[in-house]
Amino acid sequence: MKTLAPSDLPNLPREALTLVADGVYSMYEISSGEPRYVLIASRRTEAYLLSSRGDFLAPVGSIAEIQIGTPIVVIGVHGGVRVSAD
């Protein structure tokens, strides 16, 4: 598992960072020569290739085509403790 802060992905929208931090979206490092990531949304039906700075590069046609690597955890998005009322 690799930990990133919002400053590591400055071009990824805050909303996407929050969804990754909350576990709604998942993000993985992929091997492509330089650090790149894939963001997987909506029950694994949508995926987007991201640059190392969080720029959206392209939608991914099929998740099966990608060699998914290390899972990414985003920390420091909420700026404090979150309390769930569940």
TAJO-V622559 format. One record per residue. SS is DSSP state (H for helix, E for strand, - for the rest). OMEGA is omega in radians with two decimals (NA if undefined). D_CENTER is the distance of its C-alpha to the mean C-alpha in Angstrom with 2 decimals. Layout:
BEGIN
SS_OMEGA_D_CENTER ; SS_OMEGA_D_CENTER
END
This chain:
BEGIN
-_3.12_12.27 ; E_-3.13_10.93 ; E_3.09_10.68 ; E_3.04_9.43 ; E_3.10_11.01 ; H_3.14_10.59 ; H_3.08_13.23 ; H_-3.13_11.28 ; H_-2.98_9.14 ; -_-3.09_12.21 ; -_3.08_11.82 ; -_-3.12_8.70 ; -_-3.12_10.62 ; H_-3.14_11.22 ; H_3.12_11.07 ; H_3.10_7.44 ; H_3.14_6.89 ; H_3.14_9.60 ; H_3.06_8.50 ; H_-3.14_5.59 ; H_-3.12_8.51 ; -_3.12_10.92 ; -_3.10_9.67 ; -_3.02_10.12 ; -_3.03_6.84 ; E_-3.12_5.46 ; E_-3.13_3.24 ; E_2.99_6.30 ; E_3.07_8.48 ; E_-3.13_11.13 ; -_3.14_14.67 ; -_-3.11_16.08 ; -_3.09_18.26 ; -_-3.12_16.09 ; -_3.04_12.67 ; E_-3.08_10.15 ; E_2.98_6.76 ; E_3.12_6.33 ; E_-3.11_4.37 ; E_-3.07_7.11 ; E_3.00_9.00 ; -_3.04_12.65 ; -_3.04_13.88 ; -_3.10_12.61 ; -_3.10_14.63 ; E_3.10_12.29 ; E_-3.09_9.82 ; E_3.06_9.11 ; E_-3.13_9.52 ; E_3.01_8.25 ; -_3.13_10.64 ; -_3.11_10.59 ; -_3.09_11.00 ; -_3.07_8.28 ; -_3.03_11.01 ; E_-3.13_10.82 ; E_-3.11_13.10 ; E_2.97_13.90 ; E_3.13_13.40 ; -_-3.11_13.63 ; -_-3.12_17.00 ; -_3.13_16.68 ; H_-3.14_14.07 ; H_-3.14_17.17 ; H_-3.05_17.52 ; -_3.03_14.50 ; -_-3.09_15.04 ; E_-3.12_11.97 ; E_-3.04_12.17 ; E_3.05_11.08 ; E_-3.14_8.62 ; E_3.02_6.44 ; E_3.11_7.78 ; E_3.14_7.69 ; E_3.04_11.41 ; -_-3.13_13.93 ; -_-3.00_12.58 ; -_3.07_15.60 ; -_3.14_18.20 ; -_-3.13_20.17 ; -_3.06_20.90 ; -_3.12_19.95 ; -_3.10_22.65 ; -_3.14_22.39 ; -_-3.13_25.60 ; -_NA_25.24
END
